[in-house]
């Protein structure tokens, strides 16, 4: 068997590969345990390259055996960002643009894996707590899998963020509170209904594995080599941890040579992981989050301590741009590379810019930065920061005046 069980990331206690997510010994989070010899005997560069142009080309590395619930996520645009690189002073900057996934964010990777696993477990419904991107992805994959979906969102979320969930027929429940409040209610519902698969709760160990494909794709698109540095947006910290595991997976089975990749994170100002890295302190929860970047606004990040550990042990750093810098990051990317990313992507670009300015990334380093969602989802949040239209009467003279 490819998956041999689950293991606590804190104390190491092992569990069967079931819908579990916390250790009953120390309450630590669980991760999937694999039979690496089984995988090593079945994977090759050639097999992967002949596979589907989606995340499922890496199925041998993923914790599922059944037929995938597949909307075509993954293997998204891999861009040599020469214009942005020139602007920032980087010779070898690459972007993975997950704004082109089926529901326009990287969440399609994790949800495709999690809903596939829910079907394997025979679950009767799926659900999540979400700030928007996950909501749309769950709703779409649930529709494909013919399962009902229950989605908990925080108060005041932008309507654009939940339109997808509503149009796909999901049950969207707006909780009077923050994302952490919505997540707490969703956890209680998951415990009350054990035959429902809440992807970022009782299916979390399997769900998180979908993000590893962002590491596999970077290595494959770089000619089966690893980059020198990566820049990853952080909310719970799970994405950064998954990309780290993904690079280690490829080394473990011999698909790439071993290399010390430097991991950098970027998170809105004042949030726990970046603050802890910059101050050299423990990751402490934050109740009040003053940012418009709702998709990264998690005050109690489940993987925060692990993300901080990876950043520090690889010699990386974490930046914390303010909202205005994130918006400028969106505009800079759009003006240089023709890509309209969401606010989380703006945080990535703004963080990358700061890292270069501080001398933490060398001009010649091979850098991969991750864009996790589409800017059309957060138009309401940035419209007031954009230039207004140029208004003229329908006369050539008026046009010539405004461009003079």
C-alpha positions as CSV (number, residue, x, y, z in Angstrom):
1,X,0.0,0.0,0.0
2,X,1.2,3.5,-0.9
3,X,-0.2,5.1,2.3
4,X,0.7,3.2,5.4
5,X,-1.0,5.5,8.0
6,X,-0.9,8.9,9.7
7,X,1.7,10.2,12.0
8,X,1.7,13.0,14.6
9,X,4.0,15.9,13.6
10,X,4.8,16.6,17.3
11,X,5.2,13.3,19.2
12,X,5.4,10.8,16.3
13,X,2.5,8.6,17.4
14,X,1.1,6.7,14.4
15,X,-2.6,6.1,13.4
16,X,-4.4,4.3,10.7
17,X,-5.1,6.2,7.4
18,X,-8.6,7.4,8.5
19,X,-10.4,10.7,8.7
20,X,-8.4,11.9,11.6
21,X,-6.5,15.2,12.1
22,X,-5.3,15.5,15.7
23,X,-3.2,13.3,17.9
24,X,-5.0,11.8,20.9
25,X,-1.7,11.8,22.8
26,X,-0.5,15.4,22.4
27,X,-3.2,17.1,20.2
28,X,-0.6,17.7,17.5
29,X,-1.5,17.7,13.8
30,X,-1.3,14.5,11.8
31,X,0.5,14.0,8.4
32,X,0.3,11.2,5.9
33,X,2.9,8.4,6.2
34,X,4.0,6.8,2.9
35,X,5.8,3.6,1.8
36,X,8.6,5.3,-0.1
37,X,10.0,2.1,-1.5
38,X,6.6,1.4,-3.1
39,X,6.6,4.9,-4.6
40,X,10.2,4.8,-5.7
41,X,9.6,1.6,-7.7
42,X,6.7,3.2,-9.6
43,X,7.8,6.8,-10.4
44,X,10.0,8.1,-13.1
45,X,10.5,11.3,-15.0
46,X,9.3,9.7,-18.2
47,X,6.1,8.4,-16.6
48,X,5.3,11.8,-15.1
49,X,5.9,13.6,-18.4
50,X,3.6,11.3,-20.2
51,X,0.8,11.8,-17.6
52,X,-2.2,14.2,-17.8
53,X,-1.5,17.9,-17.8
54,X,-2.9,18.4,-14.4
55,X,-1.9,17.7,-10.8
56,X,-2.8,14.1,-11.4
57,X,0.4,13.4,-13.3
58,X,1.8,13.1,-9.8
59,X,-0.8,10.7,-8.5
60,X,1.9,8.2,-7.3
61,X,2.9,10.9,-4.7
62,X,-0.6,11.6,-3.6
63,X,-2.6,9.8,-0.8
64,X,-5.4,8.5,-3.0
65,X,-6.1,5.3,-4.9
66,X,-9.5,5.8,-6.5
67,X,-10.7,7.7,-9.6
68,X,-9.8,11.4,-9.1
69,X,-12.5,14.1,-8.8
70,X,-10.8,16.1,-11.4
71,X,-11.7,19.4,-12.9
72,X,-8.2,19.8,-14.5
73,X,-6.4,21.6,-11.7
74,X,-2.6,21.9,-11.7
75,X,0.2,22.1,-14.3
76,X,-0.7,25.8,-14.6
77,X,1.3,28.6,-16.3
78,X,5.0,28.5,-15.4
79,X,6.4,31.9,-16.4
80,X,9.9,33.3,-16.8
81,X,9.1,36.7,-15.4
82,X,11.8,38.7,-17.3
83,X,10.0,42.0,-17.1
84,X,9.3,41.8,-13.3
85,X,12.7,40.4,-12.8
86,X,14.3,43.4,-14.5
87,X,12.3,45.7,-12.4
88,X,13.4,44.0,-9.2
89,X,16.9,43.2,-10.3
90,X,16.6,39.4,-10.7
91,X,18.0,37.5,-13.7
92,X,16.2,34.2,-13.0
93,X,12.7,34.9,-11.7
94,X,9.9,32.4,-12.3
95,X,6.2,32.5,-11.4
96,X,3.7,29.6,-11.0
97,X,0.4,31.3,-11.8
98,X,-2.5,29.4,-10.2
99,X,-4.9,32.1,-11.1
100,X,-5.6,29.9,-14.2
101,X,-6.9,26.9,-12.2
102,X,-10.6,25.8,-12.8
103,X,-11.9,28.0,-10.0
104,X,-9.0,30.4,-10.3
105,X,-6.9,29.6,-7.2
106,X,-4.4,27.0,-5.9
107,X,-7.2,25.6,-3.7
108,X,-8.3,23.4,-6.6
109,X,-5.1,21.3,-6.0
110,X,-5.9,20.5,-2.4
111,X,-9.6,20.2,-2.8
112,X,-9.3,17.8,-5.8
113,X,-7.3,15.5,-3.5
114,X,-9.5,15.9,-0.5
115,X,-12.8,15.4,-2.3
116,X,-11.4,12.3,-4.0
117,X,-10.4,11.0,-0.5
118,X,-13.9,11.8,0.8
119,X,-15.4,9.6,-1.9
120,X,-12.9,6.8,-1.1
121,X,-14.1,7.0,2.6
122,X,-17.7,6.9,1.5
123,X,-18.6,10.3,3.0
124,X,-22.0,11.8,2.4
125,X,-21.1,15.5,2.3
126,X,-18.1,17.8,2.2
127,X,-17.5,21.2,3.7
128,X,-15.0,23.7,4.9
129,X,-14.3,27.0,6.6
130,X,-13.2,29.6,4.1
131,X,-12.4,33.2,3.3
132,X,-13.4,32.6,-0.3
133,X,-11.1,30.7,-2.6
134,X,-11.6,27.4,-0.8
135,X,-15.4,28.0,-0.8
136,X,-15.5,28.2,-4.6
137,X,-13.3,25.2,-5.1
138,X,-15.2,23.0,-2.6
139,X,-18.5,23.9,-4.2
140,X,-17.3,23.1,-7.8
141,X,-15.7,19.8,-6.8
142,X,-18.7,18.8,-4.7
143,X,-20.9,19.4,-7.7
144,X,-18.6,17.2,-9.8
145,X,-18.7,14.5,-7.1
146,X,-22.5,14.8,-6.7
147,X,-22.1,15.6,-3.0
148,X,-23.7,18.4,-0.9
149,X,-21.4,21.1,0.4
150,X,-21.5,23.1,3.6
151,X,-19.3,26.2,3.7
152,X,-18.7,28.5,6.7
153,X,-17.4,32.0,6.0
154,X,-16.6,35.0,8.2
155,X,-18.9,38.1,8.5
156,X,-18.4,40.7,5.8
157,X,-16.6,38.6,3.2
158,X,-16.6,40.2,-0.3
159,X,-19.5,39.0,-2.4
160,X,-17.1,38.2,-5.2
161,X,-15.4,35.7,-3.0
162,X,-18.6,33.5,-2.5
163,X,-20.4,33.9,-5.9
164,X,-18.7,30.7,-7.1
165,X,-19.8,28.8,-4.1
166,X,-23.4,30.0,-4.5
167,X,-23.7,29.4,-8.2
168,X,-22.5,25.8,-7.7
169,X,-25.3,25.2,-5.3
170,X,-23.3,25.0,-2.0
171,X,-24.9,25.8,1.4
172,X,-23.0,29.0,2.4
173,X,-23.3,29.9,6.1
174,X,-22.0,33.4,7.1
175,X,-20.8,33.3,10.7
176,X,-20.9,36.5,12.8
177,X,-17.2,36.7,13.5
178,X,-13.7,36.1,12.1
179,X,-12.4,33.2,10.0
180,X,-11.2,31.6,13.3
181,X,-14.8,31.8,14.5
182,X,-16.1,30.2,11.3
183,X,-13.4,27.5,11.6
184,X,-14.4,26.7,15.2
185,X,-18.1,26.2,14.2
186,X,-17.1,24.1,11.2
187,X,-15.0,21.9,13.5
188,X,-17.9,21.4,15.8
189,X,-20.1,20.4,12.9
190,X,-17.4,18.0,11.6
191,X,-17.4,16.3,15.0
192,X,-21.2,16.1,15.1
193,X,-21.3,14.6,11.6
194,X,-18.3,12.2,11.2
195,X,-19.5,11.0,7.8
196,X,-19.0,14.5,6.4
197,X,-15.6,15.4,5.0
198,X,-14.5,18.8,6.1
199,X,-11.5,19.2,3.9
200,X,-9.5,21.6,6.2
201,X,-10.5,19.8,9.3
202,X,-11.0,16.0,9.5
203,X,-9.6,15.5,6.0
204,X,-6.7,18.0,6.6
205,X,-3.8,15.5,6.4
206,X,-4.9,14.3,2.9
207,X,-6.0,17.8,1.8
208,X,-2.6,19.4,2.6
209,X,-0.8,16.9,0.3
210,X,-2.4,18.5,-2.8
211,X,-0.2,21.6,-2.4
212,X,3.0,19.4,-2.8
213,X,2.3,19.4,-6.5
214,X,3.4,23.1,-6.6
215,X,6.8,21.8,-5.7
216,X,6.8,19.0,-8.2
217,X,5.8,21.3,-11.0
218,X,8.5,23.8,-10.2
219,X,11.2,21.1,-10.3
220,X,9.8,19.5,-13.5
221,X,9.5,22.9,-15.3
222,X,13.0,23.8,-14.3
223,X,14.3,20.6,-16.0
224,X,14.2,18.4,-12.9
225,X,16.3,20.8,-10.8
226,X,15.4,22.7,-7.7
227,X,15.4,26.5,-7.4
228,X,17.7,28.4,-5.1
229,X,14.9,30.3,-3.4
230,X,11.1,30.3,-3.2
231,X,8.7,33.0,-2.0
232,X,5.4,31.7,-0.7
233,X,2.3,33.6,0.7
234,X,1.3,32.4,4.2
235,X,-2.0,32.1,5.9
236,X,-2.0,29.0,8.1
237,X,1.5,28.2,6.8
238,X,0.4,24.9,5.3
239,X,1.3,25.8,1.7
240,X,4.9,26.6,2.6
241,X,5.2,23.4,4.5
242,X,3.7,21.4,1.7
243,X,6.1,22.8,-0.9
244,X,9.0,22.0,1.4
245,X,7.8,18.4,1.7
246,X,7.3,18.2,-2.1
247,X,11.0,19.0,-2.8
248,X,12.0,16.5,-0.2
249,X,9.8,13.8,-1.8
250,X,11.5,14.3,-5.2
251,X,14.9,14.0,-3.6
252,X,13.9,10.9,-1.6
253,X,13.0,9.0,-4.8
254,X,15.9,10.3,-6.9
255,X,14.0,12.4,-9.4
256,X,16.2,15.5,-8.5
257,X,19.5,16.0,-6.9
258,X,19.6,17.1,-3.3
259,X,19.8,20.9,-2.8
260,X,19.3,23.3,0.0
261,X,16.4,25.5,-1.2
262,X,15.9,28.7,0.8
263,X,12.3,29.2,1.9
264,X,10.8,32.7,2.3
265,X,7.3,33.5,3.4
266,X,5.2,36.6,3.0
267,X,2.2,37.5,5.1
268,X,0.2,40.8,5.8
269,X,1.7,43.1,8.4
270,X,1.0,42.1,12.0
271,X,0.1,38.5,11.4
272,X,1.7,35.7,13.5
273,X,4.2,33.8,11.3
274,X,6.0,36.7,9.7
275,X,6.0,38.6,13.0
276,X,7.5,35.6,14.9
277,X,10.3,35.2,12.2
278,X,11.1,38.9,12.3
279,X,11.1,39.2,16.0
280,X,12.7,35.8,16.7
281,X,9.8,34.8,19.0
282,X,7.3,32.0,19.2
283,X,4.3,32.0,16.9
284,X,1.5,33.6,19.0
285,X,-2.1,33.9,18.0
286,X,-3.5,37.3,17.0
287,X,-7.1,38.1,17.6
288,X,-7.4,41.5,15.8
289,X,-6.3,41.5,12.1
290,X,-6.3,44.9,10.4
291,X,-5.8,43.9,6.8
292,X,-7.9,43.8,3.6
293,X,-6.0,40.6,2.6
294,X,-8.7,38.3,4.0
295,X,-7.5,35.2,2.3
296,X,-4.3,35.3,4.5
297,X,-5.9,36.7,7.6
298,X,-5.7,33.7,9.9
299,X,-4.9,34.8,13.5
300,X,-4.1,31.3,14.8
301,X,-2.2,29.5,12.0
302,X,-2.4,25.8,12.4
303,X,1.0,25.2,10.7
304,X,2.6,28.4,11.9
305,X,5.3,26.8,14.1
306,X,6.3,24.4,11.3
307,X,6.4,27.1,8.6
308,X,8.6,29.3,10.9
309,X,10.9,26.3,11.6
310,X,11.4,25.6,7.8
311,X,12.1,29.3,7.1
312,X,14.7,29.5,9.8
313,X,16.4,26.2,9.1
314,X,16.7,26.9,5.4
315,X,18.2,30.3,6.0
316,X,15.1,32.2,4.7
317,X,13.1,35.1,6.0
318,X,9.5,36.3,6.2
319,X,8.3,39.6,5.1
320,X,5.1,41.4,6.2
321,X,4.0,44.1,3.7
322,X,1.2,46.5,4.7
323,X,-2.0,46.6,2.6
324,X,-0.8,49.5,0.4
325,X,2.4,47.6,-0.5
326,X,0.3,44.5,-1.4
327,X,-1.8,46.6,-3.7
328,X,1.3,48.1,-5.3
329,X,2.6,44.5,-5.7
330,X,-0.6,43.7,-7.7
331,X,-0.1,46.7,-9.9
332,X,3.6,46.1,-10.5
333,X,2.9,42.5,-11.5
334,X,0.1,43.5,-13.8
335,X,2.2,46.3,-15.5
336,X,5.2,44.2,-16.0
337,X,3.9,40.7,-16.8
338,X,0.2,41.2,-17.7
339,X,-1.0,39.1,-14.8
340,X,-3.8,40.3,-12.5
341,X,-3.3,38.4,-9.2
342,X,-5.4,38.6,-6.1
343,X,-4.3,40.3,-2.8
344,X,-2.4,37.2,-1.6
345,X,-0.4,37.4,-4.8
346,X,0.2,41.1,-4.2
347,X,1.6,40.1,-0.8
348,X,3.9,37.6,-2.5
349,X,5.2,40.2,-5.0
350,X,5.6,42.9,-2.3
351,X,7.4,40.4,0.0
352,X,9.7,39.4,-2.9
353,X,10.5,43.1,-3.6
354,X,11.4,43.6,0.1
355,X,13.6,40.5,0.2
356,X,15.6,41.7,-2.9
357,X,15.9,45.2,-1.5
358,X,17.3,43.8,1.7
359,X,19.9,41.8,-0.1
360,X,18.4,38.4,1.0
361,X,18.0,37.2,-2.6
362,X,21.0,37.5,-5.0
363,X,20.6,38.8,-8.5
364,X,21.6,35.5,-10.1
365,X,19.5,33.2,-7.8
366,X,16.9,31.0,-9.5
367,X,13.7,32.1,-7.7
368,X,10.2,30.7,-7.9
369,X,7.4,32.9,-6.5
370,X,3.9,31.5,-6.1
371,X,0.7,33.4,-7.3
372,X,-2.2,31.7,-5.6
373,X,-5.3,33.3,-7.0
374,X,-7.0,35.5,-9.6
375,X,-7.4,39.3,-9.1
376,X,-10.9,39.4,-10.4
377,X,-12.0,37.9,-7.1
378,X,-10.8,40.9,-5.1
379,X,-11.7,43.8,-7.4
380,X,-13.9,45.4,-4.8
381,X,-11.0,45.6,-2.3
382,X,-8.6,47.4,-4.6
383,X,-10.8,49.6,-6.9
384,X,-10.4,52.6,-4.7
385,X,-6.6,52.4,-5.0
386,X,-6.7,52.6,-8.8
387,X,-6.6,55.6,-11.1
388,X,-9.9,56.9,-12.3
389,X,-10.9,56.8,-16.0
390,X,-10.0,59.7,-18.3
391,X,-13.2,61.5,-19.2
392,X,-13.6,63.4,-22.5
393,X,-16.3,64.6,-24.8
394,X,-16.5,62.7,-28.1
395,X,-14.0,65.1,-29.8
396,X,-10.4,64.5,-31.0
397,X,-9.3,67.8,-29.4
398,X,-10.4,66.6,-26.0
399,X,-8.4,63.3,-26.4
400,X,-5.3,65.2,-27.5
401,X,-5.6,67.4,-24.4
402,X,-5.7,64.5,-21.9
403,X,-2.7,62.8,-23.4
404,X,-0.6,66.0,-23.7
